[in-house]
Amino acid sequence: MLKGIRGLDHAVILVRDLDRAHDTYRRLGFTLTPRGYHSLGSQNHCIMFGRDYLELMALPASPPPALQYFAEFLSRGEGVGALALATDDATAAYAELTQAGIAADAPLALSRPVEKLGEARFTLVQLSPATTPGFQTFLCQHHTREIVWRAQYQEHALGVQAIDAVAIAAPDPDRYYSLFGRLPVEMLRAPVAAVTALRLRVADRGRAAGALRRGGFSPAALADGTLVVSAGEAHGVALSFR
């Protein structure tokens, strides 16, 4: 893994109907941030944990070129369309990627207004889709963490504390290790590349099970007690809670 990458920042779950996805994840037992409006026209709700988060994202009717990959992803179905890797210096990380021969776009400044608090600002470095087939990968530097991570949105009925691991399926898993080698990633061999599941750490599985049942879900229970909600119920990605 490159030195400029310090961990997983967030997973982007692309959805076709943001209102419907908001309702699903609220019933799952998550606390969601108010709807955000990006400068590129996309809209989102975030699900904040201690240092990472999930982002439910929907696109405008006519996506700009910068969102074309996401539009093509959604034409095939919902799910994790991108993984964002955390960096403290997007410009330096871009230079490191270039030196390593990894194709990436130059740093791109983005922002979205946050009600009553100002503007959340980010700098992104998008990697070529060919680097991680099945999903987009980009680096994300937060300039206004105090606006994005707010205590009132980090408490969840499910008791989720963090993204524990990401499951990536691919015909050739080894190609992903240069970026994800030291991150909590589980590589699976499969004919089609995709992020298939997100494993979330919970404070108490009994509490999580109760929250899921109250939301109308009947999670499967694995032998080790891990609870699983299927991809069909969670907009294209399986969610496990352990």
N, C-alpha and C positions, 0 to 999 in steps of 0.2 A: 504494500500500500504506500502511496506517495506521502511524503512528509507534510505537505500542505493540507492533507485531509485529516481531520481530528475525530471523525466519527460520523454516525448517521444523524442527519438533521431532521428530515421528515419524509414520509411516504405520501405521494400524491395519488389519491383515488379519484379517477376520472368518472364522472357520472353524467347521464343525459338529462336528468331532472333533479335540480339541486334541492327543490322543496321536498321531493319524495325521499331523497337520500338523507336530508336533515331529519325527517320524521323517523326513518329507519334507525339511524344512529342515536337519536334521542331515546327511542324505545329500547335500544340495546343497553342503555344505561350510561351513555356518555353525556357530558356537558359540552355544548358547542358554542363557539364564539358567534357574535352577530355576523350577518352576511358582510363579506368584504368585496370591494370592487377594485380590481387591478387596473393599472394604467394601460394594459394591453387589451382590456375588454373582458377578461375572464372574471368569474365570481367564485367565492369560496366560503366555506365554514371550516374553522380549524378545531381540532381536538387536542388540547395541550396537556402534556405530561411534564415531568421534571425538567428534562433537557431536550426532549424530542417531541414530535407530534405527528398526527395524521391530518391531512388536508383533503377535504372533499371539494372538488373543483368541477365547474361547468364552464363551457365555452360560449362566446357570443355566436349569433347566427352566422356571421361571416368572419371567421377567425383570421387574424393577420398572419403573414408568413411565419412569424416566430412561434405561432401556436399550431402550425400545420401538422406537425407530427402527432400532437394530441388529437387533432380532428380525425386523422386517419386511424388512430387507435380506437376512438369512440365509434367509428363506422363499423368496427368489428365487434365491439362490446365494451362493457364497463370493466373497471378493475384498476390495479395499480399501474398507472401509465408512466410513473417516474419515481426514482429514488433521489432524494437530495442529500448530498454529502456535505458536512459542515466544514467550513474553513474560516479562519480569522483574517485572511488576506487573499481576496479573490485575484488580485493582480499578480501577486507572487505565485499563487497556485496555478494560474494560467501559464506563467513562464515555466513552471516546473513540468506541467503537462506537455508543453511544446518541446521542451528539452528531452522529454522521455519519448517523443514521437507519437503522442496520443492526440488525435485530432480534436480540436475544441474551438468554439467561437470565442471571440474577444469578450471580456467582461461587459455585462449589460446591466445598467441601473434600472430598477423597477421600484414602484411604490404603490401603496394603497392607503386611503384615508381610514383612520380609526376614530370612531365617534367620540368627540369631546377630548381626545388625547393627542390629536395631531396626525402625523403621517408615518406609517411604518415603511422603512426604506431597506432595500436589499440590493446586493450585487450578485448576479448569477454568472456562472461560466458553464455553458452547455456543451456537453461532449457530443461527438458525432453519434447518431443512432446506431451506426455499425459497430461501435465499441461495445455496447451491451444490447445485443438483439433481444427483442421482447419488451423492452421498456427504455425510456429515456433516462439518462443519468446527467445530473448537473451538480455543480458546486454552489453553495449558498453562503454568503456572508451577510449576517444580520448587523445593521447599523443602529437599530433601535430595539434591542432585546426587551427593554423595560415596557415597551408598548405591546409586543407580541406575547410575552410570557407574563400573564397577570393572574394573581392568586385565585380570583373568583372563578376562573375557567379551568383550573387544574384539579378541582375536586369532582370526582365522578361516582355515581351510584355504584358502578361496577368495582370501584376501588383500583382502577388501572393506574400504574405508576410509571411505566416506560414501555417502549418497544424492546422486547427481549431478543427477538431474532426475526430475520426475513428469510423466507424460503424462496429460492430461485431455481426454476427448472430450466434445463437447457440441454441440447444435444452434445455440447462441448463445454462442460462446466469450467475447465481450466482457464479459459480465456477471460474469465471474470476476476481471477485472483489478483491481478495487478492493482485493481482498484479496491476490492473487497476483502483482501486476504486476512486482515486483522480485525475486520468488522464482524458483528454477530450475524453472519449469513450462513444459511444451510443450503448447500448446493445439491441438487437432485438431477439425475440424468433422465431426460425426457425428449420426445421428438420435437416438441414446440417450446420455444423459449418464452418464459413469462415469470413474473412474480406471482406465486400461487397462494401464499399464505403469509400472514403477519402473526407472530406470537407475541402476546402482550403479558407483561408481568402484573399480577394483581396482589393486593395486600392479603386477601382472604378469598379462597375459592367458594366457600359457602355463601359469602356475601355476593360474589359475582353471580353465582347460580340463581340466587334469589332475585337479583336485579333483572337477569335475563328472563326469568319466568314471568315477572311482573310486566315485562314488555311484550309478552306473547311469544317468546322463543322457547324452544325445547332443545337445548344444546346436547350434542353427543358427549359422552364422557369416555376418555381414553383410560387405559389400564393404570396410568400414573396419576389419574385424577384431573388431568388437563381437560378443560371444557372447550368444545369446538362448535362454532357457528359456520355453516356452509357458505361457500362463495355465492350460491344462488340467493341466499338470504341477506347478504352483506354487500351487494352491488359489485360482484365480480372478484372478490378476494375472500378466502377463508380466514376467519379470525379464531385464534386459539388463546385461551386464558389459563395461565399457570402461575 
